[in-house]
Amino acid sequence: LAACGGDPYTGQPEHVRRRHIALDGAQNFRDLGGYETADGKQLRWGLFYRSDNLSGLSDADLEKLESLGIRLVCDFRSPDEKQAEPDRLPEPPPAIAELEIFDEAFAIKDFRERIRSGDLGDLDLRQALIEANRLFATKFAPIYRAMFERLSQRENLPALIHCTAGKDRAGFGAALILSVLGVPRETVFEDFLLTNLYTAQKIERTLWMIRLMSLFRVDADQVRPVLGVERAYLEAAFDEIGKRYGDFDRYRREALGIDDAELVAFRALALE
């Protein structure tokens, strides 16, 4: 429906509409509030946000962001990404945490050139994102640890985490926030997959442009996995956590640096 101009929220729970912050220049900006924890509490609305690229925000978007009162932006993009598309933020701008996540292992080299040539070869974009999520959980755990060090401070809230598409690096960051707060795993997956709903129109437009760029030689199904998200991506991250740490609580303590007392304090700050 979204791709055809219909109401993208048809058949969805009301919270799906409520958490989406509709902006002219960002499609995947949303509030993590309202999710229930396993012990019956609820994540406060207006405390943690996640988003895609902010470089294309309109003046009206900036006014909307200003009304949210965001005090901290955690930016997971690489230096090249930030230089190419710098954030637009309200004035005075919130504090910025430069939490760069980039690795050649999941960089898709010469992607545009390969699309123009119409030859993607045996490029497996789905597997690339599965490997990326494994790295998010392991190699880049110190970055997410630094994220929590900032998010656990009341003076930094409300806070926004974002990357370029708002689905992979920010998606895993959001999954960690929800998991640490005690949100059930299935709900964490549901939030992760909402990217496909909120960005459906953008995905279809991008696929159409790719078809044009390649003179209709590129198979859209080969490209689609990198434009959205699949459950298998996040599952790969949690599976890797299980293999290396046994369970999420140990990962939370050892990799994310959140001891039991800090966990209690963070949940008191974020839940109601």
C-alpha positions as CSV (number, residue, x, y, z in Angstrom):
1,L,0.0,0.0,0.0
2,A,2.8,2.4,0.9
3,A,4.4,1.9,-2.5
4,C,1.1,2.6,-4.2
5,G,0.3,5.8,-2.3
6,G,-2.1,4.2,0.2
7,D,-2.1,4.4,4.0
8,P,1.0,2.5,5.1
9,Y,-0.4,2.0,8.5
10,T,-3.5,-0.1,7.4
11,G,-3.7,-3.2,9.5
12,Q,-1.0,-2.0,11.9
13,P,-1.2,-1.4,15.6
14,E,-1.8,2.2,16.6
15,H,1.6,2.6,18.1
16,V,3.2,2.0,14.7
17,R,1.6,5.3,13.5
18,R,2.3,7.1,16.7
19,R,6.0,6.3,16.8
20,H,6.7,7.4,13.3
21,I,7.9,11.1,13.1
22,A,6.8,12.1,9.6
23,L,9.5,14.4,8.1
24,D,10.1,15.7,4.6
25,G,13.8,14.8,4.5
26,A,13.9,11.6,6.6
27,Q,11.7,8.5,6.2
28,N,12.9,6.3,9.1
29,F,12.7,8.7,12.1
30,R,10.9,7.2,15.0
31,D,10.3,7.1,18.7
32,L,11.2,4.0,20.7
33,G,8.7,4.8,23.3
34,G,5.7,2.7,24.3
35,Y,7.3,-0.7,24.1
36,E,6.4,-2.9,27.0
37,T,9.0,-4.8,29.0
38,A,8.7,-8.4,30.1
39,D,7.9,-7.3,33.7
40,G,5.0,-5.0,32.5
41,K,6.7,-1.6,32.5
42,Q,6.8,0.7,29.5
43,L,9.5,2.7,27.8
44,R,8.8,6.4,28.1
45,W,7.8,8.2,25.0
46,G,10.0,11.0,23.7
47,L,13.2,9.7,25.3
48,F,15.0,7.7,22.7
49,Y,14.7,8.2,18.9
50,R,16.3,6.5,15.9
51,S,16.7,7.8,12.4
52,D,18.2,7.7,9.0
53,N,20.2,10.5,7.3
54,L,19.4,14.0,8.5
55,S,21.2,15.9,5.7
56,G,18.0,16.5,3.7
57,L,15.8,17.9,6.5
58,S,13.6,20.8,5.5
59,D,13.1,23.9,7.6
60,A,9.8,22.5,8.7
61,D,11.6,19.3,9.8
62,L,14.1,21.4,11.8
63,E,11.2,23.0,13.7
64,K,9.7,19.6,14.4
65,L,13.0,18.3,15.7
66,E,13.4,21.4,17.9
67,S,10.0,20.7,19.4
68,L,11.3,17.2,20.4
69,G,14.0,18.8,22.6
70,I,16.7,16.4,21.5
71,R,19.9,17.0,23.6
72,L,22.2,14.4,22.1
73,V,22.8,12.9,18.6
74,C,24.8,9.7,18.4
75,D,26.1,9.5,14.8
76,F,27.3,6.1,13.6
77,R,28.3,7.2,10.2
78,S,31.9,7.1,8.8
79,P,33.8,10.4,8.2
80,D,33.3,10.1,4.4
81,E,29.5,9.7,4.9
82,K,29.4,12.7,7.2
83,Q,31.4,14.8,4.8
84,A,29.3,13.9,1.8
85,E,26.0,14.5,3.6
86,P,26.4,16.6,6.8
87,D,23.5,16.6,9.3
88,R,21.1,19.5,9.4
89,L,20.2,20.2,13.0
90,P,18.2,22.8,14.9
91,E,20.0,25.8,16.3
92,P,21.5,25.8,18.8
93,P,22.5,22.2,17.8
94,P,22.4,19.3,20.3
95,A,25.6,17.7,21.5
96,I,27.1,15.3,18.9
97,A,28.7,11.9,19.8
98,E,30.8,10.8,16.9
99,L,30.5,7.0,17.2
100,E,31.8,5.9,13.9
101,I,31.1,2.4,12.7
102,F,32.7,1.3,9.4
103,D,34.5,-1.7,8.2
104,E,35.7,-2.8,4.8
105,A,34.1,-6.2,5.4
106,F,30.7,-4.8,4.8
107,A,31.6,-1.9,2.4
108,I,30.1,-2.6,-1.0
109,K,32.9,-1.4,-3.3
110,D,32.1,0.2,-6.6
111,F,28.4,-0.4,-6.0
112,R,27.2,2.4,-8.2
113,E,29.6,1.6,-11.0
114,R,28.5,-2.1,-10.9
115,I,24.9,-1.0,-11.1
116,R,25.5,1.2,-14.1
117,S,27.4,-1.6,-15.8
118,G,24.5,-3.9,-15.1
119,D,26.8,-6.5,-13.7
120,L,26.6,-7.3,-10.0
121,G,28.2,-10.7,-10.5
122,D,27.8,-13.0,-7.6
123,L,27.5,-10.1,-5.1
124,D,25.4,-11.4,-2.1
125,L,24.1,-8.3,-0.4
126,R,22.0,-10.3,2.1
127,Q,25.1,-12.2,3.3
128,A,27.0,-8.9,3.5
129,L,24.4,-7.5,5.9
130,I,24.4,-10.7,8.0
131,E,28.1,-10.4,8.4
132,A,27.8,-6.7,9.2
133,N,25.4,-7.4,12.1
134,R,27.8,-10.0,13.5
135,L,30.5,-7.3,13.5
136,F,28.1,-4.8,15.1
137,A,27.7,-7.2,18.0
138,T,31.4,-8.0,18.4
139,K,34.0,-5.8,16.9
140,F,31.9,-2.7,17.4
141,A,30.6,-3.5,20.9
142,P,32.9,-0.8,22.3
143,I,31.1,1.8,20.2
144,Y,27.7,0.7,21.5
145,R,29.2,0.7,25.0
146,A,30.1,4.3,24.5
147,M,26.5,4.9,23.3
148,F,25.2,3.6,26.6
149,E,27.6,5.6,28.6
150,R,25.9,8.7,27.1
151,L,22.3,7.5,27.1
152,S,22.5,6.6,30.7
153,Q,23.0,10.2,31.7
154,R,19.8,12.1,32.3
155,E,21.2,15.4,31.0
156,N,21.7,13.8,27.6
157,L,18.1,12.9,27.1
158,P,16.1,13.0,24.9
159,A,18.6,11.4,22.5
160,L,18.7,10.4,18.9
161,I,20.8,7.6,17.3
162,H,21.2,7.5,13.6
163,C,23.2,6.4,10.6
164,T,22.7,6.8,6.9
165,A,19.7,4.5,6.3
166,G,18.7,4.2,9.9
167,K,18.3,0.5,9.6
168,D,21.6,-1.3,10.2
169,R,23.9,0.5,12.6
170,A,21.1,2.4,14.2
171,G,18.9,-0.6,14.0
172,F,21.2,-2.7,16.0
173,G,21.7,0.2,18.5
174,A,17.9,0.4,18.9
175,A,17.7,-3.4,19.4
176,L,20.4,-3.1,22.2
177,I,18.5,-0.3,23.9
178,L,15.3,-2.2,23.9
179,S,17.0,-5.5,25.0
180,V,18.8,-3.9,27.9
181,L,15.6,-2.3,29.1
182,G,13.9,-5.7,29.1
183,V,11.7,-5.6,26.0
184,P,11.0,-9.1,24.8
185,R,13.1,-10.3,21.9
186,E,10.1,-10.7,19.6
187,T,9.2,-7.1,20.1
188,V,12.8,-6.1,19.4
189,F,12.5,-7.9,16.0
190,E,9.2,-6.2,15.3
191,D,10.8,-2.8,15.8
192,F,13.7,-3.7,13.6
193,L,11.5,-4.8,10.8
194,L,9.4,-1.6,10.8
195,T,12.0,-0.1,8.6
196,N,10.4,-2.0,5.7
197,L,7.1,-0.3,6.4
198,Y,8.3,3.2,7.0
199,T,10.7,3.2,4.0
200,A,8.6,1.2,1.6
201,Q,8.0,4.0,-0.9
202,K,11.7,5.0,-0.8
203,I,12.7,1.4,-1.4
204,E,10.5,1.1,-4.5
205,R,11.7,4.4,-5.8
206,T,15.3,3.4,-5.4
207,L,14.7,0.1,-7.1
208,W,13.1,1.9,-10.0
209,M,16.1,4.2,-10.3
210,I,18.5,1.3,-10.1
211,R,16.6,-0.4,-13.0
212,L,17.0,2.8,-15.0
213,M,20.7,3.3,-14.2
214,S,21.4,-0.2,-15.3
215,L,19.2,0.0,-18.4
216,F,17.1,-2.7,-16.8
217,R,19.9,-5.2,-16.6
218,V,20.1,-5.4,-12.8
219,D,17.8,-7.9,-11.0
220,A,15.9,-5.9,-8.4
221,D,15.7,-9.0,-6.2
222,Q,19.5,-9.0,-5.9
223,V,19.5,-5.4,-4.7
224,R,16.4,-5.4,-2.5
225,P,18.1,-7.0,0.5
226,V,20.4,-4.0,1.0
227,L,17.6,-1.5,0.9
228,G,15.5,-2.9,3.7
229,V,16.0,-5.3,6.6
230,E,15.4,-8.9,7.2
231,R,14.9,-10.8,10.5
232,A,18.0,-12.9,9.6
233,Y,20.2,-9.8,9.9
234,L,19.4,-9.1,13.5
235,E,19.2,-12.8,14.3
236,A,22.8,-13.1,13.2
237,A,23.9,-10.5,15.7
238,F,22.0,-12.1,18.6
239,D,23.3,-15.6,17.6
240,E,26.9,-14.3,17.7
241,I,26.2,-12.9,21.1
242,G,25.0,-16.2,22.3
243,K,28.0,-18.1,20.8
244,R,30.5,-15.8,22.4
245,Y,28.9,-14.8,25.7
246,G,26.3,-17.5,26.4
247,D,23.5,-15.1,27.1
248,F,22.5,-11.4,26.7
249,D,23.0,-10.6,30.4
250,R,26.7,-11.5,30.2
251,Y,27.1,-9.6,27.0
252,R,25.4,-6.6,28.7
253,R,27.8,-6.7,31.6
254,E,31.1,-7.6,29.8
255,A,30.7,-6.1,26.3
256,L,28.4,-3.2,27.0
257,G,29.9,-2.4,30.4
258,I,26.5,-2.1,32.2
259,D,26.7,-3.8,35.6
260,D,23.6,-4.8,37.5
261,A,23.4,-1.6,39.5
262,E,23.8,0.5,36.4
263,L,21.1,-1.6,34.8
264,V,18.7,-0.8,37.6
265,A,19.4,2.9,37.3
266,F,19.0,2.9,33.5
267,R,15.7,1.2,33.7
268,A,14.5,3.6,36.4
269,L,15.4,6.5,34.1
270,A,13.8,5.0,30.9
271,L,10.8,3.0,32.1
272,E,7.5,3.9,33.8
